[in-house]
Amino acid sequence: MTAVLDRAAPPAAPLRRDRRRWAWALAGTALVGWALAGSGLFSGPVLNPAGAAQAGRFLAAALRPEVSGEFLAVVAGSTLVTVAYAVLGAGLAVLLGALAAVPVSRTAWGGRRTGWLLTRGALALPRGVHEAVWGLLLVNVLGLDPWVGVLAIAVPYGAITAKVFADLLDEVPRGSYDALLAAGAGRGTAALYGLLPPAAGGLLSYAFYRLECAVRSAVVLGLIGAGGLGYQLALSFTSLRWEQVWTTVYALALLCLLADVGGRAVRRRVTAPPPVPGHRRDPLLTGAVLAVAAAVGWAVWYLALSPAALVSARTREQVSYVAAAAWPPAVDSELLGDVWATALDALRMSVLAIAFAATGAVALAALAARPPGPSGPVRRTAGVLTRLALLLLRAVPPPVWALVLLFVLLPGVLPGALALGVYTLGVLGRLVGEAAEEADRRPAEALRAAGASPAGRWLYGTAPALAGPVLALSLYRWEVAIRDTVLVGLLGAGGIGVLLSARTSAFDWAGVTTVLAAIVLLTFLVDLVSDRARAALR
């Protein structure tokens, strides 16, 4: 039987281009072009032929790292210092974030938007300043006390954690919270009993993610003198002992691998918990929390932290002196001109770094992603080698990559941009690989059934689904990269960090205030543009 329609089918809606997305795409292309033009790549020599031999010796030493017992003992001791700083810094950051999460959440403020905006704005300063900068400032107040490394991680991470915890609280169902308010409970009590329990899994997952990040930050702080693996890395680098550099790099990579594996196991357990009989707690999560608590106690003992150092007469005197000298900020035209020029260099660095990292991550995504089904030994080997290479790239801090690149490149925007790009490629490559693993497999399977080659299945079945995640992740990493430009600058690779380092070394605290204000403003503007661009992509 044939059915006959008595009405014509409605015409299909015409395809329309999203003008906002096209506008953002054109703006992004123009920004990359502007950054390339200002990098010096097309206006003069950028290579340093005299450093090629040194770069060759550095790369050759990767195959013969220092393995003497004496040096391995030094590396083991440095590793314990790094772990202690990371555990204590992350632990204190999570505590600060948990205490500030409810006052910062939109739910707790209700319709009082002005109060909520002011509370969020108060987090901008600690969040916008890199932990290395906090380390430099705290050294001038506390000297070489271990509190410098702990607080340099805890202060910015605490502000970031408070914001993320507050966002998680705002996203959970509000039924219990509203019921407690209707029963006469205060907003704080209602948030404690109505919002925290359903958000507990997400909060725990993010807390362990912060611990992973704190390991890398502890290494970075070592590069500016806080001790640990970063300090050992800087010592070996400045004395041109390349074999020792590679031993330290391999120790760093192993530590980062352990942190990644442990953090990923906890996050997977939180997102997909196995069935547990009765109402017993998950033994893995309970064990992980108890292990971290024990590690915090060990770290306090190992670093010999004394709260008295925070309130000593010398500390109070230094705080008073720095605060008095730092205000009002310097506004002379020479300094403002330098701030403007170095801020533009920092922006160019961040743009080029993200463009390089995003391109590399897309190119490596097919190998970095674990195949869904059985695969041959060649594919498995290539995948393992790619993931190990990405791990090595993100285990080495950007300043070290900058120092290596300065062997073969002349100082300027380009070495800093490539150093940040190489490090960000390690991070983005892993994230894009995970996005490829989670992408919808049905288009690729349909192409397989139609006889398409593996490359064709990837190009037409998987790659289109990655466009949105890659752009969103790249914009998020851009916010991180603009902060990291300060870090590479502190070690002489250009950008606004160079200016901050010079003013700090000269104890020009009024100038330091001006440069810090510029860094926070630049970070805020990049965050704002990135947020608008991500909104246009949704």
N, C-alpha and C positions, 0 to 999 in steps of 0.2 A: 504494500500500500504506500502510495506517495502522498505526503502531506504538502499542501499548497498554502503558502503564506498569503493572507489577504492584505498584508501591509508590507511595505518595503522596509528592509532592515535599516536602522538608523545609521547615518554616515559616520565613519570613524572620525574621531577627533583628530584634527590636523596636528602633525608634529611641530612643536615649537621649541626653539632653543631657549634655555634659561639665560636671560641676559646678564643676570648677576654673576653666574658662574663664568660666562665668557669675559665679563669685565675683570673678575678676579684672576682669570687665567692670563689675560693680556697684561695686567698689572704685575703679576708674578714674573712673566717673561721679561718685561721691561726692567724689573728690579734686578734680575740676574744679569741682564746686559749692562746695567749701570755698575754693578759690583765688579764685573769682569773688566770693564773699561777703566775702573779706578784701581784695579789691583796691580797695574804696571805690567801686565802680561803683554800688552801690545805697544808699550811706549818706551821700552828699553830692555837691556839685558836683565834676566832674572836668575840665570844659572851661575853657579860658583864652581868653575872647573877645578879650582885648587883643592876643593873638599872631596872630590870623587874618590881619591885613594883612601881617605879616612872612612868614608862611607862604606867602601869595600871591605876594609878591615872590620868594621862594626858588623856588617852582615855575615862575614865569614866566621866570626866568633860565635854565631848562633849554633854552630855544629860542635863546638867544643867549650861548653860552659865550665866555669870553675867548680870543681867537685871536691876540693880538699876538705878534710874534716873540720879544720879550723874555720874556714869560711862558711861551711854549711851550718856550723853552730851559731855563727853570727846571724845568718839568715833566719834560723829557727827562732832565736831570741827576738829579732826584729818582727817576725810574724806574730809572736805573742803580743808585742806592744801594739801592733796594728789591730789585732783582734780585740784587745782590751779597749782601745779608743772607740772602735766601731760599736761594740756591745754597750758600753756606757753611754756614748753619744746617742745611739738609737733608742736605748731604754729611757733616757731622760727626755728625748724628743717625743716619744709616745706618751709619756706621763704628762708633759706640757700640752700636747695636742688633745689628750683626753680631757684635761681640766678645762681647756678653752673651747672645746667643740660645741658644747651646749650653748654658751653665751654667743658664739659666732653663728649658730645655725639660724636660718630664716624662720624656721618653725617657732623657735623660742621667742622671737621678736614679734610674731604675728603680723599685723598690718603696720607696725611702726618701722617704716622703711628707712627713715633717716638714721635711727639708732643702729639698724643693721648695717647700713653702708659705712657708718663711722667705725663700727667694730671691725668690719672687714678691712677698712682702710688702715687700721692700726697694725695689721699684719703685713702690710706692703713693704715696710722698711726691712724687718728681719728676713722676709721671704725673698726680697729682691737683691740682697747682698750675698755674694758667693761665700761659701764657708771658708775659703782661703783668705778672703778679705777680713772676715771675722777673726781668723787666726792672727793676721797681722796686727789688727787693732788690739786684740786681747794680749798679745805678747808685750805690747807697750804698757799694759796695765798690770798684768800678773807676772811678767818675766817669763822664765822657762818652766813654770809650774805645769804639772800634767793637766790641770783644769783647762788650760788653753785648748788642747786638742778635744777635750770632751765638750766644752761649751761651744767651740767653733762649729761642731756638728749639731749640737742640741738646739742652738738658737734658731738657725734657719730651718732646720728640719722640723722643729716644734711648730713653727708658724705654718709650714706647708702641711704638716699632719693635722693641725687644727682645722685648716680649710677643708681638707679632704674628708676628715671625720664629720665635719658639719654638713658637707654635701651628702654624705652617706646617711646621716640622720634625717636629712630633709627628704630623702627618696624612699624611706620605708613607709608602709601603710600607717595612717595616722589614727586608725580607729581606737586603739587603746589609749592613745594620748588624749584624744578628744573626750573619751569617756571619763578619764581621770580629771580633766579640767571641769567637765560638767558636774562631777561629784564634789568639786570644791578644792581640789589639789592645786598647789602653785605650779607655775610653768616649769620650774626646775625639777620639782618632784615628778610631775607628769612626764617630762622628758626622760628622767632617770629610769622610771618603771614602764613607760609606754613606748619609748623609742629605742633605748639601748638594747634590750633583749633581741628584737628582730634584726638589729643592725650588727650584732656581735660578730657574726661570721665575716662580714665584709671588713669590719674594723681589725679583726685578728689577721686577716689576709694581708691588709695593707701594712700593718705593723711589721710583718715579716719581710715585706717588700722593702720597707725602709731600712731594715737591718742589712739587706743585700747592698743597698746604695751606700750605707754608712761604711762598708768595707772599702769601697773605692774612694770615698771622701777621706777616710783615715790615711790612705796612701798619699792622696794629694797634699794633705796637711804635713805629711812627712817631708815632702819636697821643699817646704818653706821652713823646716827646722823642728817640727814637732816630734821627730823620732819615728821609729818603725821602718817598714819596708821602703816607704818613699824616701826617707832620709838616707837609707843605705843605697838606694838607687841613685840618688843625687851625688853621694860621695864617690861611688864607682864611676859615674859618668864624668864628673869633673876631673878625675884622675886618669881618664882614658883607659880604664881597665874593662875592656869590652866583655871578656869572659865572665867577670863578676856581674856586669850589667845583665847579661842574659840569664845567669842563674837566678838573679833577683826577679827578672821578668817571668821566668817559669814558675817561681814560687808564687808570684802575684796571680798568674793565670790559674794555678791550682787552687789558691784561696778563693778566687772569684768563681771557679767552677763549683766548689763545695757550697758556696753561698747560693749560687743559682739553683743547684740541685735541691738543696734543703728548702729554700724558699718556694720553689715550684711544687715540691711534694706537699708542703703545708697548704698552698693555695688550691691545689687540685683537691685535697681532702676537704677543704672548706666548701668549694663549689660543687663537688660531687661526693658527699659523705656516704660511706658504706652503711648498710643497715646494722644498727647496734641493738641487741636485745634489751628490753626494758628501757630505763631512762639513764643508763650508764653513760658516762662521758666517753668520747672517742679516745682510745689509749694513745694514738699517735699525736693528736693535738695536745692532749694533757701532758704527754712526755716532752713535747717541743716547748711548751710554755714553762714547765719546770726546769728544763735544761737551760733556757735563756735566763730564768731567774737565778739559777746557780752560777751561770757565767757572769752575771752582773756582780754578784757577791765576790767572785774570784777576781774580777777586773778591779774592783775597788781596792782589794788587798794588794794586787800585783802592781798597780800604779801608785800605791801609797797615797791616795787622795786624802786631803785634810780639809774639811769645810772651813777651818780657821783661816786658810789662805785667802778665802773670798772676802773676809771681813777684817783683815789685818790693817794696822795703821798705814802701812806702805800702800796697800791697795786703795784704801780710801783717799790717800793723798794723791795717788796717780790719777784716779778717776776725777777728782776735783780739778787737777791741773789740766788734764786733756779736755774736760768739758768746758773749762773757762777759755782755753786757747782755741777751741774749735768753733766758737761762736763770737761774733757773726762770721758767716762764710766769706771767703775772699771773692771779690767781684772785679778785680782789675782786668783790663781789656786783654792783656797778654795771656792770662790764665784762661779766660773765657774763649779766646781764639784757639788755644791748645785743646781745650775740652771739646769744642765743636769739631775740630779736625780729627782728633782721636776717636770721638764717638762715631763719626762717619766711617772711619777705618774699621771699628768694631762691627758696625752694621754690615759693611761689605764682607768681612770675614764670616759672619754668621750666615749670610745669604749664600755665599759660595760653598761653605761647608755643608749646608743642607742640600744644595743642588748636587754636589758631588756624592754625598752619602745616599740620597734618594735614588740617584741613577745606579749606583753600585748595588744597592739593596735589591732593586728590581731585577738587575742582571743576575744576581746570585740566588734569587728567591726559589727558583726551580730546584737548585741543588740543596739549599738550606732546609727546605721543607722535607719532612719525612714522608716517603710514599705511603699511600693508604693500604696497599696490598703487598704481596711478595715482589721482591725486586732482585735483580742480578747482583753479583759481587762487585762489579764495576760501579754500578749506581750507588750501592751502599757505601763503598769506600770513598767515592767522590763526595757523598753527603757528609760523612763523618769528617773528612778533611776540611770541607767548607765550614762546618760548624765549629771545628777547632780553630780555624783561622779567624773566624769572627770573634770567638772567645778571646783570642790573643790580642786582636785589635782593640777590644773594649777593656781588656785588663790593664793595658799600658795607658797611663794618664796622658791627656793631650800635651802637657808641657814637654814630656819626654819625646813624643813624636815631633814636636816643634824643634827640639834640639837636634834630633836626627836629621830632619829636613834642612836645617840650616847648614848642614855639611855641603849640600848640593844646590841650595837656593840662596840668593842674596836676601838680606833682611827686608821685610816689608809686609804687605798684607798677605801675600801668597803663602809663605810658610805657615803662618798662623791659621789661615783658612784650610789648608790641606791637613794640618795637624788635627784641627777640630773635625774635619771631614773624615779622616781615617778612623778616629775614635768613634764618631757618630755612626759610621758605616757598620762597626761592630755591633752597636746597639740596634740600629734600624734593620740590619740584615737579619738579626734574630727575630725581631718583632714581625717583619714582613714574612719571614719563613713560617712563623706560627699562624699568621693570618692566612697564608696559602693552605696550611694544613686544615684550617677550619672553614675554608671556602666551600660553597655548594659544589658537590662533585658531579651532579647530574649532567650539566652541559658537557663536561669532559668525557663522561661515560657514554653519552649519546654519540659523540664524535668517534670514540673508540669503536662503538658498534658499527659506525658508518665506514670504518677502515682508515681513519685519520692517523697520521704518524704521531709519535710522542711530542715532537716539537709543535705540530699543528694543534694537538689537544691542549697543550699549554698556552699557546698564543691565542687561540680562539675560545677555549673553554674555561681556563682558569684566570689568565691575566686580566681580562676585563673586570672580573669580580674584585680584583685587588686595587683598582684605581682609587676608589673611595677610601679604603683603609690606609693606603700608602700616602695619600695627600693629607689625611687627618693626622697620621703618625708623624709625617714630616713637619707639619705645622707645630705640633706639640714639641718636637725635638728642637725646632727653631727657638722656642722660648728658652729651652735649656742651653742651646748653643750661645745665645746672646749673653748669658751669665758666664759661660765658660770662656768667652773672649777675654774677660778680665783675668782669668787664671793664666792663660798663655801669655798675656801681656805682663803679668807680674814677673815672669821669668824671661822677659826680653824679646818676645816674639811679635811685638807691635800691638796697636790698639790702645784703648783707654786704660788698660791695666798698667802699661808702662808709665803713664802720667801719675797714676795712683801710687805706684812703687816709688817714683822719684819724690813725690811730696811726702810720703811716709818716711822715707829715709832721711829727708831734710827736716823732719819734725815740724813741717808746715801744716799744723792742724786745721787752720782756717781753709787752706787750699784743699786738704783732704775732705773737709765737709762739702766743698763745692763739687769735687769730683764724685764723691759718693752720691750727692743729690742728682748729678747728671746720670750716673749709672742706674739709680732707682727709676728715674724718669724714662730713660731709654728702655729699661726692662718693662716698665708699665706700658709704654707705647707698643712694643712688640707683642706683649700679651694681648693688648686690645685688638690689634690688627689680626693676630692669629685667631683670636676668638671669633671675630666677625667673619673671617674667611671660612672657619670651620662651620659656622652657622649657615653660610651660603651653600656649603657642600651637603648639608643634611637633606 
